[in-house]
């Protein structure tokens, strides 16, 4: 059975009293196999970065939006086990509260099932707070049908 593509151009769900501040739809439709995790260098080795600064640094990354989070919550069998113990953020959609604070939603394992929440951009992001990104090197469809490495030809099985 062919995996369904995730449409990132849709309007994501609204949570609590938050409104959508920004929603990046530039990723179009993606295959769930293309989802990867990204940590900025500043988040590694016990270091941390404040959310507003991280948001600026992530502008050069193919971050995924809340449509992907919604899809994964409806299809939890697609979420890799190695995401457990992490808070995976979907920076492609930023929310604003009535008080003017900015938030980003995240996915996490609560010990029983996958759940979601959101964090204020004024807090710090650590090494267990990766961003969900489109990782095209994970998508075999982006490779040629025949790939030659060190003179050996490999054919992609479809």
Secondary structure, 3 states (H helix, E strand, C coil): CCCCEEECCCCCCCCCCCEEEEECCCCCEEEHHHEEEECCHHHCCCCCEEHHHHHHHHHHCCECCHHHHHHHHHCHHHCCHHHCCCCEEEEEEEEECCCCCEEEEEEEECCCCEEEEEEECCCEECCCCCEEEECHHHCHHHCCCEEEECCEEEECCC
